[in-house]
Amino acid sequence: MIPVSDPARASSGPDTGVDENRLEELIIEAQTALPVELPALANRCAASLGLDTARIYLADLQQELLIPLDEALEPLPVDHSSAGWAYRTVSPRVAEVDHGLDLWIPMIDGAERLGVLAVRTASLDGVRMRRSRMLAHLLAMLITSKRAYSDWLAARTRTATMLMPAEMLRAFLPPRTIGSIRCVSTAVLEPAYAIAGDAFDHSVVKNLLHTMILDAMGHDLSAGLTTSVAMAAARNARRGGCDLADVVGSLDQALTQWLPDSFCTGVVCRLDAETGVLNWVNCGHPPPLLIRAERVLAGALDSPPQPPIGLAGPLAPAARQVHETTLEPGDCVLLYTDGVVEARDTDGAEFGLDRFTDFIIRSSSAGQRPAEVLRLLIHAILDYQRNELRDDATILLFEWRPQHR
């Protein structure tokens, strides 16, 4: 197994010509191809680029397996395979196989890891590496566009039966990871197939990163409906140009109007990715945590208590209080639900806030990317409680990194 750095651009030699007409035909065909036809299409594209074969693997819902779109192939583990190494590190990797090489290329949609592409080739040079990456980018765009309407793609990345409340809630969730050159936001939630009352949301509007975490009362369909209505209200307000106070006000109004017997706690944030100014509103939820220079700044994002979202009558807040601070480059902010720190082992000991933050700091200092840090963390929490969470557990981490301009 050989890690591969990106080679310098190589000029085409006499044996590296591409049939551009054939390649154009395949790209046009891809626009109308069914998702189930993508494995065969990937192979035809590979052949037109002078490569042998190409195999598409997508990460399952819990990011434990890389599942091939070709149903005749077997899944590969994320944690113990060359394919998994490419996925975890978002870097290409080469493995020697009979009669050639397998080049594993991460497939990415913006900042989100989708899976990996396995390219079989007799030999590897700069031209073949560049063409393999181009093919991975093309297939990632195709999968991103087609998974919005393909039940087959959704089902292919599942390893268990999903309960109906989780199905409804996941229809509202954004991609796990979003970002720009200045900031990144990533989230995980469990139990993956039985989530009910927890949810997260994040969005980029020009230079503003909006993030939100919610924890609804109960653990049934009505809890999922509560957070779904809240997410819809937040998006409606953001897209209408509302400021942060009005976004939170729209959440209160929506739940009061449509689900008057329901409420949820939550934290709603807005980060100016150019200046580092962070505004947030905490509605009865555990306070966000600020990590700077590999340590938690205790109390940095604490604020006076405010009522949960959706309370009506005399319990309703007169106005939401918006808090503000300025981040420093490299700062990370953590939002989480209480199911994260309240997970218990066989002896009843809680996972706890210190273990939670220490895990993130150690993983980040070891060079793990934010999305990989949360993948490892949520698996550690599941292992701690023997895969039987008593409560939903959701984590959202966002990082300001203007030095990446």
Secondary structure, 3 states (H helix, E strand, C coil): CEECCCCCCCCCCCCCCCCHHHHHHHHHHHHHCCHHHHHHHHHHHHHHCCCCEEEEEEECCCCCEEEECCCCCCCEECCCCHHHHHHHHCCCEEEEECCEEEEEEEEEECCEEEEEEEEEECCCCHHHHHHHHHHHHHHHHHHHHHCCCCHHHHHHCCCCCCCHHHHHHHCCCCCCEEECCCEEEEEEEECCCCCCCEEEEEEEECCEEEEEEEEECCCCHHHHHHHHHHHHHHHHHHHCCCCHHHHHHHHHHHHHHHCCCCCEEEEEEEEECCCCEEEEEEECCCCCEEEECCEECCCCCCCCCCCCECCCHHHCCCCCCCEEEECCCCCEEEEECHHHHCCECCCCCECCHHHHHHHHHHHHHCCCCHHHHHHHHHHHHHHHCCCCCCCCEEEEEEEECHHHC
